[in-house]
Amino acid sequence: MPGHRTKRFCASAAALALCAVPAGCGESGESTGGGTVVLRYTWWGNPDRAERTERAVALFEERHPDIDVSTSFSGYDAYKQKLATQAAGGDAPDVMQLDYRQIDQYASGGVLLDLGRQKRVLRTHEIDPGLLATGRVDDVQYAIPQGRGTETVAYDVRTWKKSGVPLPGRSWTWSQWADTMRALAEKTGKPGATDPGQSEDSFEVWLRGRGKSLYTEEGGLGFTADDLTRWWTFTDTLRRAGAVSPAEQTTQLDGSVENTPLGRGTSVTDANWDAPASGFAALVEGGVALAPMPSGEDGTPGQYFKPSMFVGVSAHTGHPKEAAQLVDFLINDRQAAKILGASRGIPVNETVRDDIGPGLEGFDRTIADFQASLEGRLKDPPQAPPSGDNALQSTFQRDYDQVSYARMSPREAAENYITEARAELRS
């Protein structure tokens, strides 16, 4: 559900257009009549991330009384759609949270500022060079990673333990995972997992465990219709057996943990990224723990560490220096890091990470310990996906919906997706 800090913030484009600057509703990057710079900062996430971010922004405003930050957030799907509309209209927020899959699209589309030009206020020397490079396109630094994350199987501890099914260990294959989900469904009377068939992220983990990838280095598809048919046949069989969630539940997914079957209490597990999985802690009464994603049948891991998300600045901001100051604060300030915790993943600034690590508590500690358990066991992350992938995430889920509702066979849906994907990647 969207949340807003409304200091000089207009909730809609129409209101913004009608609002005079002296009244306190300046356009993005403008200054108010009193000389205060107004920045718009938006992100996606759960209420826990929002509450922490609001506190961090309040600290930034306290330190920079000449900068006023207007904030908003929503679930991932709604955020992605709104940002795309804003970007297309030349009205992207001054500072914006970005997904790995959005960098190429917005960089090549002229939406993002070259942050290399803000080196005087934006420090990046304490970020791992390889991690920092993931925010570059054609050697230009368009975005800065905010945290390191990985996919995980989040699960309801009390329900799982009560079922008598053995808890997950340090690793398991996809077939072992499937057997476990069947057993959980039989013992608990509800699906063991959210149906992973709709998730491009889960499909990528499955592919990598088989030695393949979503995309080639040239930006083409790295898999075939046969691969996707095999995946969707696997998940379709589990859904028909009641081992994973039914179509009427998975079609409600909107990127928020609140609308997942696990968040609603109608499944035992959910595959999600570790940082947003923190939202389950407030929803699942039985407590939440994290398990690794399944591997290939020969033990090849498909899971990987990646930047959990990025922060970028609009190419059209009226105040690039002040926007870069906010980015620097979010990445490098120790007090901000203590407030934000692991809500966006483990901090990327190595000094900050070492500083706050021992003090992490609650689910932040759960995430840190989970990542530590995977150190040295995962393969390198793939390169950032081509710009067309941002749209293809929705296409992937939509085509699998046809399988879920028995309107298409896995083969028909897979061939349909391949055709659409190739057309999207050529556009």
Secondary structure by P-SEA (a helix, b strand, c coil): ccccccccccccaaaaaacccccccccccccccccbbbbbbbbbbcaaaaaaaaaaaaaaaaacccbbbbbccccaaaaaaaaaaaaaacccccbbbbccccaaaaaaacccccccccccccccccccccccccccccccccccccbbbbbbbcccaaaaaaaccccccccccaaaaaaaaaaaaaaccccccccccccaaaaaaaaaaaccccccccccccccaaaaaaaaaaaaaaaaacccccaaaaaaccccccccccccccccccccccccccccccccccccccccccccccccccccccccbbbbbbcccccaaaaaaaaaaacccaaaaaaaccccccccaaaaaaaacccccaaaaaaaaaaaaacccccccccccccaaaaaaaaaaaaaaaaaaccccaaaaaaaaaaaaaaaaac
